[in-house]
Amino acid sequence: MRNDWILDVLTDLRTFAEQNGLTTSAEQLADTCLVVAAELSNRDQAALSEQAGVHGDGVARLSGGYSAS
């Protein structure tokens, strides 16, 4: 994850909220951390699949654009 710095920022915000009695905000930020982590993971997985030649139809492509099946 190249952009996981955003999780550090969200965690800092959540910690601030917890320490200052902002419980609803802290809970929302905890949920947001989970959503962001999942999105980053899914995006990174999609990028890896693309680099490996697996396309949206689930078919691996060989160089030249021909199906591997």
Sine and cosine of phi, psi and omega as CSV:
sin_phi,cos_phi,sin_psi,cos_psi,sin_omega,cos_omega
0.00,0.00,0.92,-0.38,0.03,-1.00
-0.99,0.17,-0.43,0.90,-0.07,-1.00
-0.95,-0.30,0.44,0.90,-0.02,-1.00
-0.96,0.28,-0.06,1.00,0.09,-1.00
-0.84,0.54,-0.50,0.86,-0.02,-1.00
-0.90,0.45,-0.51,0.86,0.05,-1.00
-0.92,0.39,-0.59,0.81,0.07,-1.00
-0.89,0.45,-0.67,0.74,0.01,-1.00
-0.90,0.44,-0.73,0.68,0.00,-1.00
-0.89,0.45,-0.62,0.78,0.04,-1.00
-0.90,0.43,-0.67,0.74,0.05,-1.00
-0.88,0.48,-0.68,0.73,0.03,-1.00
-0.90,0.44,-0.66,0.75,0.02,-1.00
-0.89,0.46,-0.68,0.73,0.03,-1.00
-0.88,0.48,-0.70,0.72,0.05,-1.00
-0.86,0.52,-0.72,0.69,-0.02,-1.00
-0.87,0.48,-0.70,0.71,0.01,-1.00
-0.88,0.48,-0.70,0.72,-0.05,-1.00
-0.94,0.33,-0.29,0.96,-0.04,-1.00
-0.91,-0.41,0.33,0.94,0.11,-0.99
0.95,0.31,0.34,0.94,0.01,-1.00
-1.00,-0.09,0.93,0.36,-0.17,-0.99
-0.90,0.44,-0.65,0.76,0.00,-1.00
-0.91,0.42,-0.68,0.73,0.04,-1.00
-0.90,0.45,-0.66,0.75,0.01,-1.00
-0.88,0.48,-0.67,0.75,0.02,-1.00
-0.91,0.41,-0.67,0.74,0.01,-1.00
-0.90,0.43,-0.65,0.76,0.02,-1.00
-0.92,0.39,-0.58,0.82,0.07,-1.00
-0.89,0.45,-0.69,0.72,0.05,-1.00
-0.89,0.45,-0.66,0.75,0.01,-1.00
-0.88,0.47,-0.64,0.77,0.06,-1.00
-0.84,0.54,-0.68,0.73,0.01,-1.00
-0.90,0.43,-0.68,0.73,-0.01,-1.00
-0.90,0.43,-0.72,0.70,-0.02,-1.00
-0.90,0.44,-0.69,0.73,0.02,-1.00
-0.87,0.49,-0.67,0.74,0.02,-1.00
-0.91,0.41,-0.69,0.72,0.00,-1.00
-0.90,0.43,-0.68,0.74,0.03,-1.00
-0.89,0.46,-0.67,0.75,0.00,-1.00
-0.90,0.44,-0.71,0.70,0.01,-1.00
-0.89,0.45,-0.66,0.75,0.01,-1.00
-0.91,0.42,-0.69,0.73,0.02,-1.00
-0.91,0.42,-0.62,0.79,0.03,-1.00
-0.91,0.42,-0.65,0.76,0.03,-1.00
-0.90,0.44,-0.64,0.77,0.02,-1.00
-0.90,0.43,-0.65,0.76,0.03,-1.00
-0.91,0.42,-0.65,0.76,0.03,-1.00
-0.89,0.46,-0.66,0.75,0.01,-1.00
-0.90,0.44,-0.68,0.74,0.02,-1.00
-0.90,0.44,-0.54,0.84,0.00,-1.00
-0.99,0.16,-0.14,0.99,0.04,-1.00
1.00,-0.03,0.23,0.97,0.06,-1.00
-1.00,-0.07,0.84,-0.54,-0.08,-1.00
-0.97,-0.24,0.07,-1.00,-0.07,-1.00
-0.81,0.59,-0.44,0.90,0.00,-1.00
-1.00,0.09,0.02,1.00,0.03,-1.00
0.99,0.15,0.07,1.00,-0.03,-1.00
-0.99,-0.15,0.77,-0.64,0.06,-1.00
-0.97,0.23,0.67,-0.74,0.00,-1.00
-0.96,-0.29,0.67,-0.74,0.11,-0.99
-1.00,0.00,0.27,-0.96,0.06,-1.00
-0.85,0.52,0.63,-0.77,-0.08,-1.00
0.99,-0.16,-0.15,0.99,0.10,-0.99
1.00,0.10,0.17,0.99,0.00,-1.00
-1.00,0.07,0.50,-0.86,0.03,-1.00
-0.92,0.39,0.59,-0.81,0.05,-1.00
-1.00,0.08,-0.04,1.00,-0.04,-1.00
-1.00,-0.01,0.00,0.00,0.00,0.00
